């Protein structure tokens, strides 16, 4: 918990999604003018850079021998069962975190901590809600302010993607408008499709005016 910020509520013992849902509901109830951005990362677990992860674990103070063990596990060959037999071809991953093992959730939460810190430093007015790889942002302001902020966000996410390997899939990201946006229909914000609603942690977020 000392390393993982409260914006990431997934994979941390004792933390749940309830706090995020409560805060999201409060912002909706107040009907403040702004925009929700539901982010989608391309194969979030499979694209993580091993080089970045090694540097981050070392920076976090993990002993070198433990960093070496973790990286040897992640980089080790992977076999596949075909029927009842192991495939003759083994895959040697060049990146990514293996899904299904007990270590990967903690590693993924650590990586998303980098995103949280970056957003806190460069865009303190943007609210970040993460639960594992479910990612939601709240950008408050009038339409012009929101457009400028989203453009800056895209640049930050590009830098984050270059460093970590986790890149946004803009075609699957969604924007949900809230509050006073005038009468002119808006279909996109800085290339992100505007939708009527989106599902976040099983909840329909969108056209739910108080």
Secondary structure as UniProt FT lines:
FT   TURN            6..7
FT   TURN            13..14
FT   HELIX           18..30
FT   STRAND          34..39
FT   TURN            42..47
FT   HELIX           50..59
FT   TURN            60..61
FT   HELIX           64..75
FT   STRAND          77..78
FT   STRAND          81..82
FT   TURN            83..84
FT   STRAND          85..86
FT   STRAND          91..92
FT   TURN            99..100
FT   TURN            102..103
FT   HELIX           104..122
FT   TURN            124..125
FT   STRAND          127..131
FT   TURN            132..133
FT   STRAND          134..140
FT   HELIX           143..164
FT   HELIX           170..172
FT   STRAND          174..178
FT   STRAND          188..189
FT   TURN            190..191
FT   STRAND          192..194
FT   STRAND          197..200
FT   TURN            201..202
FT   STRAND          203..206
//
